[in-house]
Amino acid sequence: MDVVVQKYGGSSVSCTDKIKSIAKNIIQRKKQNSKIVVVVSAMGDTTDDYIKLANGITEKPSKRELDVLMSTGEMISASLLAMALNSLGCDSISYSAYQLQISASGSHGKSQIDDIDVSKIEKSLEEGKVVIVTGFQGVNDKGDITTLGRGGSDTSAVALAVKLNGKCEIYTDVDGIYSTDPRKYKDAKKLQEIEYEEMLELASSGAQVMHSRSIELAQKHGIEIYVGLSCGKEKGTYIRGGKEMKLEGKVITGLATSDEDTSITIKDFNSNNIASLFEDIANKGISVDMISQTAPVDEKISVSFTIPKEELNECKSIVSSYASDEEVVIDNNITKFSLVGLGMKNTHGVASKVFKIFNENNIGIKLITTSEIRITCAIDSKDKQIAINKIARGFDL
Amino acid sequence: MDVVVQKYGGSSVSCTDKIKSIAKNIIQRKKQNSKIVVVVSAMGDTTDDYIKLANGITEKPSKRELDVLMSTGEMISASLLAMALNSLGCDSISYSAYQLQISASGSHGKSQIDDIDVSKIEKSLEEGKVVIVTGFQGVNDKGDITTLGRGGSDTSAVALAVKLNGKCEIYTDVDGIYSTDPRKYKDAKKLQEIEYEEMLELASSGAQVMHSRSIELAQKHGIEIYVGLSCGKEKGTYIRGGKEMKLEGKVITGLATSDEDTSITIKDFNSNNIASLFEDIANKGISVDMISQTAPVDEKISVSFTIPKEELNECKSIVSSYASDEEVVIDNNITKFSLVGLGMKNTHGVASKVFKIFNENNIGIKLITTSEIRITCAIDSKDKQIAINKIARGFDL
């Protein structure tokens, strides 16, 4: 019998009625001769509510205790879903990170799963039970509860699928992966399938459907992920490896945008200091995304880079020890605009086509970075919508 | 340095402001050269809210999962209190039942604590930290979370005081133990001290200040318990052993009433069946409190007993296999009225004084049971208030 690991996001378990309806889905799925493990997120807005509660105590809650608080959200939804299944005559049992010894490392709020002891799960599955597991959490080497960061339940689900050698199904409030966000471009096309690497680039470029670490993990272990609506018959999207994909795909699979970053430009910068500057920034745990610099003239360069908006103040204080205020330009109105496609590897002219479309529409490019399968431009936020429309049409997304 | 185990009830941690104010109290108490362990209940009405939530899923939620749900309430308040202490510069750490391996046995929702591994607590106390422990919960031999029943946090606190050889302070929304409920008798007197056995009889007779199992545990290990308001300077009540009490106490210490029970009377009952009847009732986990029977005539007796109101339906179906409907009388309008005092042991005439007062006021007695230090009468609920007034005055409570 196949093991299927299903994950239901917060919006799918936001109230008792939705939990009861999910329970019925699970029972249907179980009848297809499968052993079912379900990973749940916290109900609806619980995470935000908890952050508000903690902020009622202090602006800077201790991270260990914040993780204790956060982890209760999944315990609540897991117990309720198990109750719902039991009440419908389907034997079910919930397990928390403590009970499964989901070992995790790394700092509180952004830990990574090291291992899961699935012996309890396997025993319960053998007994015919549906097993509910609290997503988003693990236990560190001090025996403290720790969380995996926003969207971490996706990673919990994939990790369980890896350990149980099963399939993974992610149920959410969108009916699949789109070439670009349908809320921003109404003609966006739903993809039948997408390759791990493409999904990874999209996820890290701002597409919020999946936790990017979950895709990495699935790719590493060759776990196929299905993403779709929890209720409804419309087919969703499969995230899978190259071999299982159609032989010839499109050049560009998807488009993602992100308004989360800000750019910093330093003019007349001594090029000998550049390593030291980025080392200082990295030491503060600030992740720099795009970097570009001009060729040096008399050892002076102009360097631009982007960082998450919330890190701006800390980053500014580092920069101020290298450059005077007059030499530093902050730009808060940027949108990172990324095109992703495995086809880029073998197709020339994607970049030039992008530049041509931008040029025709008077969209200025502020920064560019590329990977083998991705091209990202920072553009002015006011140009975002027209850029989405023109590029999506130009590349038939 | 003394170890002090403080317990704060749900009303003391009902909102973030109250949690912050408790944190300040704890810091003050710590300055009196003490190591502090704090047991918290769930915030305010959390328990009731959770029961509503579970009932939104099903009328009969599985007890294992209900305990998972319930146990999150204390995790939330524990983490928030630790955050509050940390934010005030007082190092603090929260521990759950899993982390401390609070081992418990017995059925879900009414488990008993078997042992607590206090090594983590002792280590944290040595490091100067205030340790916050989730009350009301333990882990059973299957590794499942289980709860101790309403008021179980009192027992958690006393159990920790036993294991840590410390003092126990119970902070609540009343300022001490009263001779009778001040909401029912406005002249009720606050007691400076009360003996374990008296408190135990009062608690099991309906006084809801303390979880009765916590008193048993304290008595067994000679742990002194202080009960008082969390904020405010007024002195509360000490619950302690006979040796530390004043030499001569009052005959009657307190009065408690309970409306939680219903009485069942079976007429013309075959006396040979009585053991079997009560065995059947016990096997269903129904606790019978008061029992009285008439002397047999031709092996026929009349037997009356009280059970908790919520068990009535189940109990009726047992009784129906022993007696026809015409032979069974149910009385839902009874109040158990109990007088408690160690002095009863050596003083005659308490019962007759009670009967005299009842008689003078036309209060009929339906059932009577007594222990060495307690006399309990079931009376009609409509007579409750006058009985309280007359008896409290008669015995100067």
Interface residues (C-beta under 8 A of the other chain):
Chain A: C15 T16 D17 I19 K20 Y50 L53 A54 G56 I57 T58 K60 P61 S62 R64 E65 L66 V68 L69 S71 T72 M75 I76 A78 S79 L80 A82 M83 A84 N86 S87 I93 S94 S96 Y98 Q99 K120 G143 D144 I145
Chain B: C15 T16 D17 I19 K20 L53 A54 G56 I57 T58 K60 P61 S62 R64 E65 L66 V68 L69 S71 T72 M75 I76 A78 S79 L80 A82 M83 A84 N86 S87 I93 S94 S96 Y98 Q99 K120 G143 D144 I145
